[in-house]
Amino acid sequence: MKSYLFPGQGAQTVTMAKEIVSEYPKALSIYEEARTITGTDLLDIEADSLDQTRFAQLAIVVHSVASLEKYRASLDRPEKAAVAGFSLGEYPALYAAGVIGFSDLLRLVDERARLMQEAAERNPGAMFAIIGLSDERVEEIISHYDEVYAVNYNCPGQLVIAGKTSSAEAAAEALLAEGARRAHRLTVNGAFHTKMMKEAADGLEGFARKITFRAPQILIYSNTTAAPIPENTDFPTYLAKHMVSPVRFTEEIRRLRADGYDEHLELGPGRVLTGLVRKI
């Protein structure tokens, strides 16, 4: 069986929008709707803007939806696949599972990005991908640092930490001293998937109450639990929790495999998740 995987923030490139429209001209209407609803022209956006959470999230989600529709258009018959996403990627997964319509998806992601950008500016943080240590060893070492958390369980030997800037920097140095091969600083200014995003999560939950959600039409796997999201989920509450909870991607992929999904198709910019799945 097959699953569709959608990437998270960091997968964006300046050329990705024009490339997908060139490959799939019908994607132009997807980008035009995004411009109408959000006021952002993703077909004409500068690199500096695309590095900002405020615009990067919207750009990745729209590209992921366009990639999904391009793939669906290539099929002779509908394909019943499970879906999953990495962090932000769970939003196009909601769309793919029929939980949310495209216009509501645009509004929700646009507001999420705005709230997270503001939260990061008010309470700056840092994130580091720690490579070459076990998850357990990373967790043990960072437990000695205030406001530093394990947030993205990418694959065995690769765990992202996040927290208050000075504490996260100190923890990264300590992890290198303890044998990590690398501590790669991510190009974000916030501590995503930590309690430092609590104010943004509260704002997102309130905004999401204005959005129409439906029960998933196909299985959608959760970053937060690594299991399928129940049909009776209260999505505003769930998405608020998702914003401040770790991304358990390693466990999620293992659960997909255990449930019989042994073929994974990455839809969206880049092939980051493809590489992680191979390592998992």
C-alpha positions as semicolon CSV with decimal commas, in nm:
position;residue;x (nm);y (nm);z (nm)
1;M;0,000;0,000;0,000
2;K;0,105;0,358;-0,061
3;S;0,127;0,670;0,155
4;Y;0,163;1,032;0,046
5;L;0,413;1,237;0,248
6;F;0,421;1,618;0,259
7;P;0,734;1,814;0,362
8;G;0,767;2,084;0,626
9;Q;0,926;2,427;0,652
10;G;1,274;2,446;0,506
11;A;1,189;2,259;0,185
12;Q;1,111;2,580;-0,008
13;T;1,306;2,714;-0,307
14;V;1,266;3,040;-0,496
15;T;1,194;2,861;-0,824
16;M;0,954;2,594;-0,701
17;A;0,629;2,779;-0,782
18;K;0,723;2,856;-1,142
19;E;0,856;2,502;-1,187
20;I;0,533;2,332;-1,079
21;V;0,321;2,564;-1,296
22;S;0,547;2,489;-1,592
23;E;0,513;2,114;-1,530
24;Y;0,140;2,132;-1,453
25;P;-0,025;2,443;-1,605
26;K;-0,350;2,381;-1,415
27;A;-0,156;2,469;-1,099
28;L;-0,179;2,833;-1,207
29;S;-0,538;2,847;-1,081
30;I;-0,419;2,712;-0,744
31;Y;-0,166;2,996;-0,715
32;E;-0,421;3,253;-0,831
33;E;-0,663;3,142;-0,559
34;A;-0,384;3,167;-0,303
35;R;-0,312;3,525;-0,413
36;T;-0,681;3,618;-0,401
37;I;-0,734;3,481;-0,051
38;T;-0,403;3,573;0,117
39;G;-0,284;3,872;-0,085
40;T;0,054;3,703;-0,144
41;D;0,174;3,638;-0,498
42;L;0,377;3,320;-0,454
43;L;0,475;3,322;-0,822
44;D;0,668;3,643;-0,769
45;I;0,831;3,628;-0,427
46;E;1,185;3,724;-0,332
47;A;1,428;3,488;-0,159
48;D;1,443;3,709;0,152
49;S;1,067;3,683;0,194
50;L;1,067;3,310;0,132
51;D;1,312;3,263;0,420
52;Q;1,054;3,409;0,659
53;T;0,809;3,180;0,834
54;R;0,534;3,425;0,739
55;F;0,566;3,338;0,368
56;A;0,756;3,008;0,365
57;Q;0,472;2,808;0,519
58;L;0,214;2,928;0,270
59;A;0,452;2,871;-0,023
60;I;0,527;2,513;0,079
61;V;0,164;2,421;0,141
62;V;0,046;2,563;-0,193
63;H;0,325;2,383;-0,379
64;S;0,238;2,060;-0,197
65;V;-0,128;2,090;-0,296
66;A;-0,028;2,160;-0,657
67;S;0,203;1,856;-0,650
68;L;-0,079;1,641;-0,514
69;E;-0,321;1,756;-0,783
70;K;-0,058;1,704;-1,053
71;Y;-0,005;1,347;-0,934
72;R;-0,377;1,277;-0,904
73;A;-0,429;1,402;-1,261
74;S;-0,176;1,145;-1,383
75;L;-0,371;0,850;-1,240
76;D;-0,607;0,638;-1,446
77;R;-0,828;0,586;-1,142
78;P;-0,842;0,731;-0,788
79;E;-0,588;0,587;-0,548
80;K;-0,677;0,522;-0,184
81;A;-0,354;0,601;-0,004
82;A;-0,284;0,702;0,353
83;V;-0,136;1,050;0,409
84;A;0,111;1,204;0,652
85;G;0,315;1,521;0,674
86;F;0,619;1,651;0,855
87;S;0,516;1,937;1,089
88;L;0,369;2,196;0,848
89;G;0,325;1,910;0,602
90;E;0,037;1,781;0,808
91;Y;-0,173;2,069;0,671
92;P;-0,168;1,962;0,304
93;A;-0,222;1,610;0,440
94;L;-0,547;1,735;0,596
95;Y;-0,648;1,866;0,255
96;A;-0,553;1,539;0,086
97;A;-0,763;1,347;0,339
98;G;-1,068;1,566;0,273
99;V;-1,063;1,722;0,620
100;I;-1,043;2,078;0,492
101;G;-1,115;2,259;0,165
102;F;-0,845;2,451;-0,020
103;S;-0,972;2,802;0,054
104;D;-1,001;2,725;0,425
105;L;-0,657;2,561;0,415
106;L;-0,511;2,883;0,274
107;R;-0,671;3,095;0,544
108;L;-0,563;2,860;0,820
109;V;-0,200;2,829;0,707
110;D;-0,172;3,203;0,643
111;E;-0,288;3,272;0,997
112;R;-0,067;2,998;1,144
113;A;0,239;3,144;0,974
114;R;0,155;3,495;1,093
115;L;0,107;3,380;1,452
116;M;0,428;3,179;1,456
117;Q;0,630;3,463;1,302
118;E;0,501;3,704;1,566
119;A;0,564;3,455;1,847
120;A;0,921;3,403;1,729
121;E;0,982;3,778;1,714
122;R;0,847;3,829;2,065
123;N;1,026;3,528;2,211
124;P;1,323;3,437;1,990
125;G;1,457;3,086;1,988
126;A;1,693;2,858;1,798
127;M;1,679;2,507;1,653
128;F;1,967;2,267;1,585
129;A;1,968;1,934;1,401
130;I;2,189;1,706;1,609
131;I;2,348;1,434;1,399
132;G;2,535;1,128;1,521
133;L;2,395;1,063;1,869
134;S;2,110;0,841;1,981
135;D;1,780;1,004;2,070
136;E;1,821;0,885;2,428
137;R;2,165;1,043;2,463
138;V;2,045;1,375;2,322
139;E;1,744;1,374;2,556
140;E;1,969;1,300;2,853
141;I;2,214;1,582;2,779
142;I;1,957;1,853;2,704
143;S;1,770;1,769;3,026
144;H;2,039;1,970;3,203
145;Y;1,949;2,288;3,012
146;D;1,649;2,508;3,088
147;E;1,403;2,566;2,803
148;V;1,564;2,325;2,558
149;Y;1,351;2,047;2,411
150;A;1,372;1,755;2,168
151;V;1,129;1,852;1,895
152;N;1,182;1,669;1,563
153;Y;1,259;1,297;1,569
154;N;1,373;1,291;1,206
155;C;1,537;0,950;1,179
156;P;1,776;0,735;1,383
157;G;2,080;0,948;1,464
158;Q;1,914;1,277;1,374
159;L;1,714;1,469;1,632
160;V;1,630;1,840;1,626
161;I;1,643;2,037;1,950
162;A;1,486;2,378;2,009
163;G;1,462;2,635;2,282
164;K;1,563;2,974;2,411
165;T;1,849;3,094;2,191
166;S;2,130;3,105;2,447
167;S;2,028;2,775;2,608
168;A;1,989;2,596;2,274
169;E;2,332;2,722;2,162
170;A;2,491;2,597;2,484
171;A;2,317;2,261;2,454
172;A;2,434;2,224;2,094
173;E;2,795;2,288;2,202
174;A;2,763;2,031;2,480
175;L;2,624;1,773;2,236
176;L;2,918;1,828;2,003
177;A;3,154;1,782;2,297
178;E;2,976;1,457;2,379
179;G;3,035;1,312;2,034
180;A;2,770;1,449;1,797
181;R;2,911;1,466;1,446
182;R;2,726;1,785;1,368
183;A;2,494;2,044;1,520
184;H;2,337;2,217;1,222
185;R;2,155;2,541;1,303
186;L;1,823;2,570;1,120
187;T;1,732;2,894;0,944
188;V;1,445;2,986;1,176
189;N;1,422;3,240;1,456
190;G;1,173;3,055;1,673
191;A;1,164;2,741;1,888
192;F;0,897;2,556;1,693
193;H;0,709;2,264;1,849
194;T;0,787;2,384;2,202
195;K;0,587;2,563;2,469
196;M;0,746;2,886;2,341
197;M;0,479;2,867;2,067
198;K;0,194;2,841;2,322
199;E;0,058;3,190;2,254
200;A;0,056;3,120;1,880
201;A;-0,112;2,784;1,941
202;D;-0,388;2,950;2,143
203;G;-0,442;3,202;1,865
204;L;-0,452;2,927;1,604
205;E;-0,712;2,731;1,800
206;G;-0,938;3,036;1,818
207;F;-0,901;3,107;1,447
208;A;-0,956;2,742;1,354
209;R;-1,298;2,754;1,524
210;K;-1,409;2,961;1,223
211;I;-1,298;2,689;0,977
212;T;-1,506;2,393;0,859
213;F;-1,345;2,056;0,929
214;R;-1,475;1,719;0,818
215;A;-1,393;1,364;0,925
216;P;-1,096;1,219;0,733
217;Q;-1,197;1,032;0,417
218;I;-0,873;0,832;0,422
219;L;-0,623;0,755;0,698
220;I;-0,410;1,050;0,806
221;Y;-0,124;0,979;1,043
222;S;-0,032;1,223;1,318
223;N;0,308;1,372;1,403
224;T;0,192;1,406;1,760
225;T;0,083;1,047;1,824
226;A;0,240;0,863;1,528
227;A;-0,100;0,693;1,486
228;P;-0,400;0,759;1,261
229;I;-0,603;1,065;1,360
230;P;-0,947;0,954;1,488
231;E;-1,255;1,048;1,285
232;N;-1,410;1,236;1,580
233;T;-1,107;1,461;1,636
234;D;-1,169;1,821;1,739
235;F;-0,926;1,970;1,488
236;P;-0,886;2,320;1,639
237;T;-0,774;2,162;1,968
238;Y;-0,561;1,906;1,788
239;L;-0,379;2,164;1,571
240;A;-0,302;2,378;1,875
241;K;-0,148;2,076;2,046
242;H;0,037;1,983;1,727
243;M;0,209;2,324;1,726
244;V;0,364;2,274;2,071
245;S;0,434;1,899;2,055
246;P;0,731;1,706;1,913
247;V;0,723;1,573;1,558
248;R;0,756;1,195;1,600
249;F;0,838;1,127;1,237
250;T;1,056;0,820;1,293
251;E;0,784;0,649;1,495
252;E;0,518;0,764;1,247
253;I;0,694;0,606;0,949
254;R;0,749;0,285;1,143
255;R;0,378;0,277;1,227
256;L;0,288;0,328;0,860
257;R;0,515;0,040;0,765
258;A;0,369;-0,181;1,038
259;D;0,021;-0,102;0,908
260;G;0,118;-0,221;0,560
261;Y;0,215;0,107;0,390
262;D;0,546;0,005;0,236
263;E;0,556;0,255;-0,053
264;H;0,593;0,628;0,018
265;L;0,549;0,913;-0,231
266;E;0,678;1,259;-0,133
267;L;0,462;1,539;-0,274
268;G;0,597;1,893;-0,247
269;P;0,927;2,074;-0,289
270;G;1,248;1,876;-0,242
271;R;1,312;1,521;-0,134
272;V;1,404;1,566;0,233
273;L;1,146;1,317;0,358
274;T;1,250;1,057;0,101
275;G;1,599;1,063;0,249
276;L;1,470;1,037;0,605
277;V;1,241;0,746;0,520
278;R;1,533;0,554;0,371
279;K;1,731;0,603;0,693
280;I;1,435;0,499;0,907
